[in-house]
Amino acid sequence: MNAARVLFIAVVLVFTSQLGSAQDLSRYRGYVLDSSLESVAAASGGRASDVKTLHERPARIQELEWRAPYVSSGNALADPVRGAVFTFYDDALYQVVVSYDRDRTKGLTDSDIIQPLTALYGEPVLRSARIRPPAALRDAVVLAQWDGPDSSLTLLREAYSTEYQLVLVSKALSTRARTAIREAGRLDAIEAPRREREERQREVADAADAQDKIRTTNKAAFRP
């Protein structure tokens, strides 16, 4: 095993050793599924400005993106995680998408990535039992998956690069979220004509107000 492989495995185990060797699938590092947005933001150091509200109804779908602080490439124990996206259904964390830094995984094989995850989550399911997570990119390859009654963890790699991702999903909340997102899209399509009319009316009213202000100012200042 070359130095890069040893380093990656050591770093992953250092950052996750506090979770125990028989880790359940409800968490990734210090992040636990069903947690509130506030608690995840506090744990990640995220800011309110980092939160995006994707949909308001029929359920609130929000997203918090976290990026690892810059660390010099010469730091041997730098965290291999580049960033993560946390997604919430009515303030409950239902999905975590973790992206690994390409420089930190350079030279590693798929088995090198799977090995430390297996040490934490147990043996992955058979290839025939894998289910592609909705968050997976179209060209991503499912390398391994860990499945439980309430959640699943999937390791992916982009087909034409060495970009690795880890996707943790709450099964129940994810199903509800997908249903809510589809319904939000349906409602948006129904309401689009009304919103466009209202926007045009606002534009016309704003233009009239601006014209009135200009007229009032110029009328007061006008001298024949």
C-alpha positions in Angstrom: 0.0 0.0 0.0 1.5 3.3 -1.1 1.9 6.4 1.2 -1.2 8.1 -0.3 -3.4 5.2 0.5 -2.1 4.9 4.0 -2.6 8.6 4.5 -6.2 8.7 3.3 -7.2 5.7 5.4 -5.5 7.2 8.5 -7.1 10.6 8.1 -10.6 9.2 7.6 -10.2 7.0 10.7 -8.8 9.9 12.7 -11.8 12.1 11.9 -14.4 9.4 12.5 -12.8 7.3 15.3 -15.0 9.0 17.9 -18.1 7.4 16.3 -17.1 3.9 17.1 -16.4 0.8 15.0 -20.0 -0.4 14.6 -21.4 2.9 13.5 -25.1 3.0 12.6 -26.3 4.5 9.4 -28.1 7.5 11.0 -25.0 9.7 11.0 -21.9 10.8 9.2 -19.2 12.1 11.5 -21.0 14.5 13.9 -24.0 15.0 11.7 -27.2 13.0 12.5 -30.2 12.5 10.3 -33.3 14.2 11.4 -31.3 17.0 13.1 -32.5 20.6 12.8 -31.0 23.1 10.4 -29.8 25.2 13.4 -27.9 22.3 15.0 -26.3 21.3 11.7 -25.3 24.9 11.0 -23.8 25.2 14.5 -21.8 21.9 14.1 -20.5 22.8 10.7 -19.8 26.5 11.3 -22.3 27.4 8.6 -23.9 30.9 8.4 -27.5 31.9 7.8 -26.4 33.4 4.4 -25.3 29.9 3.4 -28.9 28.5 3.7 -31.0 28.3 0.5 -34.7 27.8 0.7 -35.6 25.7 -2.4 -39.3 25.4 -1.8 -41.8 26.8 0.7 -44.8 24.6 0.2 -46.2 22.1 0.6 -43.2 21.6 2.8 -40.1 23.7 3.4 -37.1 22.3 1.6 -33.8 24.0 2.5 -30.2 23.4 1.7 -27.0 24.3 3.6 -23.7 24.1 1.8 -20.5 23.8 3.8 -17.0 24.0 2.4 -13.8 23.0 4.2 -11.5 25.8 5.1 -8.4 26.1 3.0 -5.5 23.9 4.1 -2.0 23.9 2.5 -1.4 20.9 0.3 1.7 20.2 2.4 -0.4 19.4 5.4 -0.2 15.6 5.7 -3.2 15.2 7.9 -5.6 17.6 6.1 -9.2 16.5 6.0 -9.9 14.7 2.6 -13.4 16.2 2.6 -13.8 19.2 0.3 -17.3 20.1 1.3 -20.8 18.8 2.1 -24.4 19.8 1.2 -27.1 19.2 3.9 -30.7 19.1 2.8 -33.7 19.5 5.1 -37.4 18.6 5.0 -39.4 20.9 7.3 -36.2 21.5 9.4 -35.2 17.9 9.6 -32.0 16.7 8.0 -32.7 14.0 5.4 -29.7 14.0 3.1 -26.0 14.6 3.3 -23.9 14.7 0.2 -20.1 14.7 0.9 -17.5 15.6 -1.7 -13.9 14.5 -1.4 -11.0 16.7 -2.5 -9.5 15.3 -5.7 -5.9 16.0 -4.5 -6.5 14.1 -1.3 -7.8 11.0 -3.2 -5.3 11.1 -6.0 -3.6 7.7 -6.5 -6.2 5.9 -4.5 -8.2 2.9 -5.8 -11.9 2.4 -5.2 -11.0 -0.3 -2.7 -8.8 2.2 -0.8 -11.9 4.5 -0.3 -14.2 1.6 0.6 -11.9 0.0 3.2 -12.2 2.7 5.9 -15.9 3.1 5.3 -16.3 -0.7 5.8 -14.4 -0.4 9.1 -17.0 2.1 10.3 -20.2 0.9 8.8 -19.7 -2.9 8.3 -19.8 -4.8 5.1 -21.5 -3.1 2.1 -24.5 -4.8 0.4 -24.1 -6.9 -2.6 -23.9 -5.2 -6.0 -27.3 -6.7 -7.0 -28.9 -5.1 -3.9 -27.7 -1.5 -4.6 -30.2 1.2 -5.1 -29.0 4.4 -6.8 -29.7 7.4 -4.6 -31.8 10.3 -6.2 -28.9 12.7 -5.4 -26.4 10.8 -7.6 -25.1 12.5 -10.7 -26.2 11.0 -14.0 -22.8 9.7 -14.9 -21.8 8.7 -11.4 -20.9 5.0 -10.7 -22.2 3.4 -7.5 -19.1 1.8 -5.9 -20.5 0.5 -2.6 -23.6 0.9 -0.5 -24.5 0.3 3.1 -28.2 -0.2 3.8 -30.3 -0.1 7.0 -34.0 -0.1 7.9 -34.2 3.7 8.1 -31.3 5.0 6.0 -28.6 4.2 3.5 -25.1 5.3 2.7 -23.7 5.2 -0.9 -20.2 5.8 -2.2 -20.1 7.1 -5.8 -17.4 8.1 -8.2 -17.9 10.2 -11.4 -17.5 7.9 -14.4 -14.9 10.0 -16.2 -12.9 11.4 -13.2 -11.6 10.6 -9.7 -14.3 12.7 -8.0 -15.7 10.7 -5.1 -19.0 11.4 -3.2 -20.7 9.9 -0.2 -24.5 10.2 0.1 -26.3 9.6 3.4 -30.1 9.5 3.1 -33.0 9.1 5.5 -35.4 6.8 3.6 -38.7 8.1 5.1 -37.8 11.8 5.0 -36.3 11.5 1.5 -39.5 9.9 0.2 -41.6 12.7 1.8 -39.2 15.4 0.4 -39.3 14.0 -3.1 -43.1 14.0 -3.0 -43.1 17.6 -1.7 -40.7 18.7 -4.4 -42.8 17.2 -7.1 -45.9 18.9 -5.7 -44.0 22.2 -5.4 -43.2 21.9 -9.1 -46.8 21.3 -10.0 -48.0 24.2 -7.9 -45.3 26.5 -9.5 -46.5 25.5 -13.0 -50.1 26.3 -12.1 -49.2 29.6 -10.4 -46.7 30.8 -13.0 -49.2 32.8 -15.2 -50.6 34.6 -12.2 -47.2 35.4 -10.9 -46.2 36.8 -14.3 -49.3 39.0 -14.4 -48.6 40.3 -11.0 -45.0 41.0 -11.9 -46.0 42.9 -15.0 -48.5 44.9 -12.9 -45.8 45.8 -10.4 -43.5 46.9 -13.2 -46.2 49.1 -14.7 -47.0 50.6 -11.3 -43.3 51.2 -10.4 -42.8 52.9 -13.8 -45.8 55.2 -13.2 -44.6 56.0 -9.7 -41.2 56.9 -11.0 -42.7 59.1 -13.7 -44.9 60.9 -11.2 -41.9 61.6 -9.0 -39.9 63.0 -11.9 -42.9 65.2 -12.9 -43.4 66.5 -9.3 -39.7 67.3 -9.0 -39.5 69.0 -12.3 -42.8 70.9 -11.9 -41.6 72.3 -8.6 -38.3 73.5 -10.0 -39.6 74.8 -13.4 -39.4 78.5 -14.0 -40.7 80.0 -17.3 
